[in-house]
Amino acid sequence: METSVIKIGNSKGIRLSKTILEKYNIKDKVELILEKGQIIIKPIASPRKNWEKEFKKMSENGDDKLLMNDVFDDENLEEWM
């Protein structure tokens, strides 16, 4: 695919179509990887974005309970001391 380099203020850049942005899930930031005569544009995902809000909802709904005990009945804790 060919695209033009355009002037953006004192810099230059490329414009990506809405189709490309949606297809590759490009949001606000990308990573530029410079390799042997080529530039790779890679979307940056934020998988932990809004976790704090979701954890708060879990707590309010009572969904933040342990699924299993963190100490087992037959566990010998003395060996750790």
C-alpha positions in Angstrom: 0.0 0.0 0.0 1.3 3.4 -0.9 0.6 6.5 1.2 1.9 10.1 1.2 4.1 11.7 3.7 2.3 14.9 4.8 3.4 18.1 6.6 2.2 18.3 10.2 3.4 21.6 11.8 7.2 21.5 11.6 7.2 17.7 11.3 6.0 15.2 8.7 3.8 12.2 9.2 1.6 9.6 7.5 -2.2 9.4 7.6 -3.8 6.0 8.3 -7.3 5.3 7.0 -10.1 4.5 9.4 -10.2 1.0 7.9 -6.6 0.3 8.8 -7.0 1.8 12.3 -10.0 -0.4 13.0 -8.6 -3.6 11.4 -5.4 -3.4 13.4 -7.0 -2.0 16.6 -4.9 1.1 16.6 -6.1 3.6 19.2 -4.0 6.4 20.7 -0.4 5.1 20.6 1.7 2.9 18.4 5.2 1.4 18.7 7.7 2.1 15.9 10.1 -0.8 15.3 13.1 0.2 13.1 14.6 -2.8 11.3 16.9 -3.2 8.4 15.5 -0.6 6.0 11.9 -0.8 7.2 9.7 0.7 9.8 7.0 -1.5 11.5 4.0 0.2 13.1 2.6 -1.9 15.9 -0.5 -1.0 18.0 0.0 -0.6 21.7 -2.6 -2.4 23.8 -3.6 -1.3 27.3 -4.9 -4.5 28.7 -4.9 -3.3 32.3 -6.7 0.0 31.6 -9.6 0.6 33.9 -8.8 -2.4 36.1 -9.2 -0.2 39.3 -12.8 0.6 38.3 -13.5 -3.1 37.5 -12.0 -4.2 40.8 -14.1 -1.7 42.7 -17.2 -3.1 40.9 -16.2 -6.7 41.8 -15.8 -5.7 45.5 -19.2 -4.0 45.5 -20.8 -7.1 43.9 -19.0 -9.5 46.3 -17.2 -11.1 43.4 -13.7 -10.6 44.9 -13.7 -13.7 47.2 -10.9 -16.2 47.1 -11.8 -19.3 45.0 -9.6 -21.5 47.2 -7.9 -21.1 50.6 -4.5 -19.4 50.5 -3.4 -21.8 53.4 -4.2 -25.5 53.2 -5.2 -27.5 56.3 -2.2 -29.9 55.9 0.3 -27.2 55.2 3.4 -27.1 57.5 4.1 -23.4 58.1 6.9 -24.1 60.6 9.3 -25.2 57.8 9.2 -21.6 56.5 10.4 -20.1 59.7 
